[in-house]
Amino acid sequence: MLVCCPQCHRQHEWDRTSHWRPFCSERCQLIDLGAWLTERHVIPGESSPEPTDDELRRH
């Protein structure tokens, strides 16, 4: 089956041997990971409240 890479949009074969799926290559996979790590990609939602000092001491 041919699919488009979510990063570069190039078509590539998708099967059990596709090591980087859904990406076409390690490069595209790392570019996407970097976008998540630098918060260029985010999932919308409410922020969690910061833990209090008492909560931090308990852990």
N, C-alpha and C positions, 0 to 999 in steps of 0.2 A: 504494500500500500504506500502511496506517495503522500507525504504531509509537508506542510510549510513549517520551517523552523520559526519558533516564536520570537527569536532575536533578529535574525537577518532576513527572514521570510523566503529563504531559498528552499526549493522543494528537495526532499531527500526521502530515501526508502526507510520505512518504519517496519521493523520486524524484530524478532528476538535477538538478533545479532547487532542491533543498533545500540551501540555502547552509550552514546550520549543522549538518547531520547529523552524528552521530545526535541532536543536541540540537534543540529546537524554535526556539531563538533565540540571539542573541549573548549575552544575559544569562545563560542557563543554561550556555552554553559557558564563559563567564568565571568563573562560580561554581565549576564543576568544576575549571578550571585553578587557581584560587586554593586549592582544597582540596589539590591535588597539591603546590603550591608551599609550603604551610604544613605539609605532611606529615600532614594529616588522612587522606589516601589514601596508602597505601603498599603495596608488593608485598613480602610476607614473604620473608625470606632471610637468609643470613649477611652480616654487614658485611665489607667489604673491609678488609684490613689497611692501616694508615696507612703511607705511603711513608717510608723512612728518609731521613736527610739526604743520604747518598751517592746514593740514587736521584733525589732532587730536583735535585742538582747536575748529574747527567748529562743532564737534559732541559733 
